[in-house]
Amino acid sequence: MPHHALPWRRRLLFTAACALLACTHVQTHADTWPSKPIKVIVNFPPGGAADQIARAVSQPLQEALKQPVVIENRAGANGNVGGEAAARAPADGYTLLMSSGGMVSVNPHLYSRMSFDPAKDLVPVAAAARVLVFLVAKPSLPPTNVREFISYLKANPGKLSYGSPGSGSSPHLAGEMFKSQAGVFALHVPYRGAAPALQDLLAGQIDYAFDPGIGLQQVRAGKLRLLAVGSPHRSPLFPDVPTLDEAGLCGFDADTVFGFYAPAGTPPEVVAQLNAQINRALVLPAVKDRIAALGGDAVPGSPAEFQQRAAADSQRFGALIRDRKIIAD
C-alpha cells in the first residue's frame, strides 16, 4: 500500500467516527433528558396571568419529568426582557419561556428594533391557556353597565384613565380596540405587569382596565365592577355579563393565548416530550380549575397549532397597531 494513502484513510476513519459520535450524542441526549432542573422564565411579574399559569403547570410537569421546575420572573419591555433571556439560553431543553402570545404576535409590530427575533430565536412548545379580558371599573363610577359606561366616557372625553400591563400588551390593545370601536377617548397608563395595574385600579388611581382575569376575585368581593367581556363568547364564570360584541362593538375579540416556548435549536424530540407532558398537565382538574379561575380555558394542542394561532393574532393585532399608530419605543 502506498504510504501517502494512510493519511487519507485516517481522515476517512476519523470523519466516520465523529459522525457516529454525533449520532450517539443526540441519542444519548434524548435518552438522558432531563437530568437536571428545568427553568421556566416568565416574562411578566409575579401575580399576573403568565405567572399563575406557569405555576399551575409546573407542579405536574415536575412530577412527570422527575426534576425540579423552577420559575424565574424576568419582567420588562412588554415581555421582551424575559423573551431575550430565553432566546439566548442554551438550546438544551433546560430553559423554557412562559409568555403571553403578545411577545411573538404583537411586539414585532410595536418595536422598531428588537434585540432578538421571536419568530426565529424561539420555537413554540405548547399553548397553555386562552385568556379572556374583562372590562372592569372602579365601583365609584356612576355607570352600572357597559352601555352607560360608553355614554359616560363620551360625556367626559379624556377625563378617565385606564391601566394595562404595558404599552402593546394584550389588555392595552383591548383598550385601544375599545376606544376605536366605541368612539371614546381615555388616557392610557402603562404598568410593568397586570398585578401593579390592578393594585392602582383598586386604589382608585385609575378608572378602569381590561383585566386578564386576575381581578375576578375583587369583582366577586364587590371591589370592582365587571361591565363586559372582551371575547367572542360570554365567560362561564359570569354568564350574565354580556360581551362587548353584544353591547354593539361588533366582532370585538381581544383574547390572547399564553404558552411555552424554547430557544431555537432545542432538540425536536425534547420539544415533543415537553409538549406531551404539558398537554397532560392541562387536562388535570386542578390545572384546569386554576386557569378557569382567571376566566380562561386550558388549550392543549400541538406546537404547529400554537404557531398558527400566533400567526393569525399577528395579522389581527398588527392591523390594529398600524391603525391606532401605537408604538412602544
VENFENZI-V16921 format. One record per pair of residues at least 6 apart in sequence whose C-alpha atoms are under 7 Angstrom apart, sorted by the first residue. I is the first residue (numbers start at 1). J is the second residue. Records with the same first field share a line. If there is no record, write none. Layout:
I = J ; J
This chain:
30 = 269 ; 270
34 = 65
36 = 67
37 = 67 ; 68 ; 69 ; 94
38 = 68 ; 69 ; 70 ; 94 ; 95
39 = 69 ; 70 ; 71 ; 72 ; 94 ; 95 ; 96
40 = 69 ; 70 ; 71 ; 72 ; 95 ; 96 ; 97 ; 98
41 = 71 ; 72 ; 73 ; 74 ; 82 ; 86 ; 96 ; 97 ; 98
42 = 50 ; 51 ; 71 ; 72 ; 73 ; 74 ; 82 ; 97 ; 98 ; 99
43 = 73 ; 74 ; 75 ; 79 ; 81 ; 82 ; 83 ; 98 ; 99
44 = 50 ; 51 ; 73 ; 74 ; 75 ; 76 ; 79 ; 193
45 = 51 ; 73 ; 75 ; 193
46 = 73
47 = 195
48 = 193 ; 194 ; 195 ; 214
49 = 212 ; 214
50 = 98 ; 99 ; 100 ; 258
53 = 291
54 = 98
56 = 287 ; 290
57 = 278 ; 281 ; 287
58 = 69
60 = 281
61 = 277 ; 278 ; 281
62 = 68 ; 69
74 = 81 ; 82
75 = 81 ; 82
76 = 192
78 = 166 ; 167 ; 169
79 = 103
80 = 103
83 = 97
84 = 116
86 = 95 ; 96 ; 97 ; 262 ; 263
87 = 121 ; 122 ; 263
89 = 95 ; 263
91 = 263 ; 264 ; 265 ; 266
92 = 266 ; 267
93 = 266 ; 270
95 = 262
96 = 260 ; 261 ; 262
97 = 260 ; 261 ; 262
98 = 259 ; 260 ; 261
99 = 258 ; 259 ; 260
100 = 256 ; 257 ; 258 ; 259
101 = 256 ; 257 ; 258 ; 310
102 = 169 ; 170
104 = 118 ; 119
105 = 310 ; 311 ; 313 ; 314
106 = 168 ; 314 ; 317 ; 318
107 = 168
109 = 318
110 = 168 ; 326 ; 327 ; 328
111 = 327 ; 328 ; 329
120 = 264
121 = 263 ; 264
122 = 261 ; 262 ; 263 ; 264
123 = 261 ; 262 ; 263 ; 264
124 = 260 ; 261 ; 262 ; 303 ; 306 ; 307
125 = 260 ; 261 ; 262 ; 271 ; 274 ; 275 ; 303
126 = 259 ; 260 ; 275 ; 278 ; 301 ; 302 ; 303 ; 306
127 = 257 ; 258 ; 259 ; 260 ; 299 ; 300 ; 301 ; 306
128 = 258 ; 259 ; 282 ; 298 ; 299 ; 300
129 = 257 ; 258 ; 259 ; 296 ; 297 ; 298 ; 299
130 = 255 ; 256 ; 257 ; 258 ; 296 ; 297 ; 298 ; 299
131 = 212 ; 255 ; 256 ; 257 ; 295 ; 296 ; 297
132 = 212 ; 213 ; 230 ; 231 ; 255 ; 256 ; 295 ; 296
133 = 171 ; 210 ; 211 ; 212 ; 213 ; 229 ; 230 ; 231 ; 254 ; 255
134 = 210 ; 211 ; 212 ; 213 ; 226 ; 228 ; 229 ; 230
135 = 209 ; 210 ; 211 ; 226 ; 227 ; 228 ; 229 ; 230
136 = 208 ; 209 ; 210 ; 211 ; 224 ; 225 ; 226 ; 227
137 = 207 ; 208 ; 209 ; 224 ; 225 ; 226
138 = 201 ; 202 ; 204 ; 207 ; 208 ; 224 ; 225
139 = 223 ; 224 ; 225
143 = 149
145 = 227
146 = 227 ; 228
147 = 247
150 = 182
153 = 184
154 = 184
157 = 184 ; 185 ; 186
158 = 185 ; 186 ; 187
159 = 186
160 = 186 ; 187 ; 207
161 = 186 ; 187 ; 188 ; 189 ; 206 ; 207 ; 208
162 = 186 ; 187 ; 188 ; 189 ; 206 ; 207 ; 208 ; 209
163 = 188 ; 189 ; 190 ; 191 ; 197 ; 206 ; 208 ; 209
164 = 171 ; 172 ; 189 ; 190 ; 191 ; 194 ; 197 ; 209
165 = 171 ; 190 ; 191 ; 192 ; 193 ; 194 ; 197
166 = 172 ; 190 ; 191 ; 192 ; 193
167 = 190 ; 328
168 = 328
170 = 254 ; 256
171 = 210 ; 211
174 = 210 ; 254
175 = 210
179 = 185
181 = 249
182 = 249
191 = 197
198 = 215
200 = 206
201 = 207 ; 208
202 = 223
213 = 294 ; 295
214 = 294
218 = 224
219 = 225 ; 226
227 = 241
228 = 241 ; 242 ; 243 ; 244
229 = 242 ; 243 ; 244
230 = 243 ; 244 ; 252 ; 253 ; 254
231 = 243 ; 252 ; 253 ; 254 ; 255
232 = 243 ; 245 ; 251 ; 252 ; 253
233 = 243
234 = 241 ; 242 ; 243
235 = 295
237 = 295
244 = 252
245 = 251 ; 252
279 = 300 ; 301
281 = 287
282 = 288 ; 298 ; 300
288 = 298
291 = 297 ; 298
